[in-house]
């Protein structure tokens, strides 16, 4: 496979081709140009600690996980979060699509833009079924999880702040 390169001016003003990296091996890579990895995102190894602390990487354990879906972490990896099971309380949002048995990236906090979303700005969102975020918590529905996910900042952006799960009961 060909190395990916960027054009750069050196200290003499000459243009030169420089090999870019998509993963970091540590301080030896300081000053290198960074490119997107094979799945089109920045590898967590090149992210600063204050950012990488908000991203998790683990195996996908369930089919159907697409970018923007809420996920839970099981003993075998990420699965779709679901308000019908306490074992599937949300802990992150998929940043990459999941392929069973392959690594995927998940955001666990902070501001996140999800293309194609239809959030209502200023609205609070909660865990729904099959990895969905819903605007109405499942109050008074037997054996559902009521879990705050975050607040919409725009139609495609949300501030993620996972709340404590509450098991609801019918009145």
C-alpha positions as CSV (number, residue, x, y, z in Angstrom):
1,X,0.0,0.0,0.0
2,X,1.3,3.5,-0.9
3,X,2.2,5.8,1.9
4,X,0.0,8.9,2.2
5,X,1.8,12.2,1.8
6,X,1.1,15.9,2.3
7,X,2.9,18.8,0.6
8,X,4.7,21.1,3.0
9,X,7.1,24.0,2.9
10,X,10.4,23.5,4.7
11,X,12.3,26.2,6.5
12,X,14.0,27.3,3.2
13,X,10.5,27.8,1.6
14,X,10.9,24.7,-0.6
15,X,7.9,22.5,-1.1
16,X,8.5,18.9,-0.1
17,X,6.4,15.7,0.2
18,X,6.1,14.5,3.8
19,X,4.7,11.1,4.9
20,X,1.6,11.5,7.1
21,X,0.5,9.1,9.9
22,X,-2.9,7.7,10.9
23,X,-1.7,6.2,14.2
24,X,0.8,7.3,16.8
25,X,3.5,5.3,18.5
26,X,4.2,8.1,21.0
27,X,6.7,10.9,21.4
28,X,8.7,9.7,18.4
29,X,5.8,10.9,16.2
30,X,5.8,14.4,17.5
31,X,5.4,17.0,14.8
32,X,4.1,14.5,12.1
33,X,1.1,15.3,9.9
34,X,-2.0,13.4,10.9
35,X,-4.5,11.9,8.5
36,X,-7.8,10.0,8.9
37,X,-7.4,6.2,9.4
38,X,-8.8,3.4,7.3
39,X,-12.4,3.9,8.5
40,X,-12.3,7.7,7.9
41,X,-11.8,8.9,11.5
42,X,-8.9,10.1,13.6
43,X,-7.4,7.1,15.5
44,X,-7.6,7.6,19.2
45,X,-3.8,7.2,19.4
46,X,-3.4,10.7,17.8
47,X,-6.0,12.4,20.0
48,X,-4.9,14.5,23.0
49,X,-5.7,12.9,26.4
50,X,-8.4,15.5,27.1
51,X,-10.3,14.4,24.0
52,X,-9.5,10.7,24.0
53,X,-10.9,10.4,27.5
54,X,-14.3,10.9,25.9
55,X,-13.9,8.2,23.3
56,X,-13.9,4.4,23.9
57,X,-12.9,1.6,21.5
58,X,-14.1,-1.9,21.9
59,X,-15.5,-4.7,19.7
60,X,-18.9,-4.6,18.2
61,X,-21.0,-7.5,19.6
62,X,-24.3,-6.9,17.7
63,X,-25.4,-6.3,14.1
64,X,-27.2,-3.1,13.3
65,X,-25.1,-0.5,15.1
66,X,-24.9,2.5,12.9
67,X,-23.3,5.9,13.5
68,X,-25.4,8.0,15.9
69,X,-27.0,5.0,17.7
70,X,-26.9,4.8,21.5
71,X,-24.9,1.9,22.7
72,X,-24.4,-0.2,25.9
73,X,-21.3,-2.2,26.8
74,X,-21.8,-5.9,27.4
75,X,-19.2,-8.5,28.4
76,X,-18.6,-9.2,24.6
77,X,-18.5,-5.6,23.4
78,X,-20.9,-2.9,22.2
79,X,-24.6,-3.6,21.7
80,X,-27.6,-1.3,21.0
81,X,-28.8,0.4,24.1
82,X,-32.5,-0.2,24.9
83,X,-34.8,1.2,27.5
84,X,-36.4,-2.3,27.9
85,X,-33.4,-3.8,29.6
86,X,-31.3,-2.6,32.6
87,X,-28.4,-4.6,31.1
88,X,-28.6,-2.3,28.0
89,X,-28.5,1.2,29.6
90,X,-26.8,3.8,27.4
91,X,-23.2,4.6,27.9
92,X,-22.2,6.1,24.6
93,X,-23.0,7.1,21.0
94,X,-21.5,5.2,18.0
95,X,-19.0,7.3,16.1
96,X,-18.4,4.5,13.7
97,X,-20.7,1.8,12.3
98,X,-20.3,-1.6,14.0
99,X,-19.4,-4.8,12.3
100,X,-19.7,-7.8,14.6
101,X,-16.3,-8.8,16.0
102,X,-14.6,-5.6,14.7
103,X,-13.5,-2.6,16.7
104,X,-15.7,0.5,16.8
105,X,-15.4,4.0,18.4
106,X,-18.0,5.4,20.8
107,X,-18.3,8.9,22.3
108,X,-19.2,8.9,26.0
109,X,-19.5,12.6,26.7
110,X,-19.4,16.1,25.2
111,X,-20.8,17.8,22.1
112,X,-21.6,15.5,19.2
113,X,-22.9,16.3,15.7
114,X,-24.9,13.5,14.1
115,X,-25.6,14.0,10.4
116,X,-29.2,13.2,9.5
117,X,-30.5,13.8,13.0
118,X,-33.7,15.7,13.6
119,X,-33.2,17.0,17.2
120,X,-35.3,19.9,18.5
121,X,-33.0,22.6,19.8
122,X,-33.2,22.9,23.6
123,X,-35.1,19.6,24.0
124,X,-34.0,17.0,26.5
125,X,-33.5,13.5,25.1
126,X,-33.8,10.1,26.8
127,X,-33.0,6.5,26.0
128,X,-35.5,4.8,23.7
129,X,-35.5,1.3,22.1
130,X,-33.0,-0.1,19.7
131,X,-30.4,2.6,20.2
132,X,-32.8,5.5,19.6
133,X,-32.9,8.8,21.5
134,X,-36.5,10.0,22.3
135,X,-37.8,13.3,23.5
136,X,-40.2,11.8,26.1
137,X,-39.0,9.7,29.0
138,X,-40.9,6.4,29.5
139,X,-42.6,7.5,32.8
140,X,-45.2,5.2,34.2
141,X,-44.4,2.3,31.9
142,X,-43.7,-1.0,33.7
143,X,-40.1,-2.2,33.5
144,X,-38.6,0.4,31.3
145,X,-35.5,2.4,31.9
146,X,-35.8,6.2,32.1
147,X,-32.3,7.5,31.4
148,X,-31.4,11.1,30.5
149,X,-29.1,11.2,27.5
150,X,-28.5,14.9,26.8
151,X,-29.8,18.2,25.4
152,X,-30.1,19.1,21.7
153,X,-28.0,22.1,20.7
154,X,-29.3,22.2,17.2
155,X,-31.1,19.9,14.7
156,X,-28.0,17.8,14.3
157,X,-26.0,18.5,17.5
158,X,-26.4,17.2,21.0
159,X,-24.6,17.7,24.3
160,X,-24.2,14.2,25.7
161,X,-24.5,13.8,29.4
162,X,-25.7,10.3,30.5
163,X,-27.8,10.3,33.6
164,X,-28.5,7.6,36.1
165,X,-31.0,4.9,34.9
166,X,-34.3,4.7,36.7
167,X,-36.5,1.6,36.4
168,X,-40.1,2.7,35.9
169,X,-43.3,1.1,37.1
170,X,-46.9,1.4,35.9
171,X,-49.2,3.4,38.1
